[in-house]
Amino acid sequence: MTQPNPNPPSTATIDTLYQDIRQLIEAAKTHVATRVNQALVLTYWQIGKSANPLKPNCCKMHDPSMG
């Protein structure tokens, strides 16, 4: 059986640890959000790039005056 710690950490030490952990989690969440946004922008750009050659034909089908 373990014995109680005769010198428990102070409230200030626990608060500091809590704030440090919270900052690490927030930094990780920000990093993840940034990477997800970058991936989405790249994906949408690639979709636009691949759809671009279809644009003239698509427009001609809907507007005969375009050629």
Secondary structure as UniProt FT lines:
FT   HELIX           11..51
FT   HELIX           52..54
FT   HELIX           55..62
FT   HELIX           64..66
//
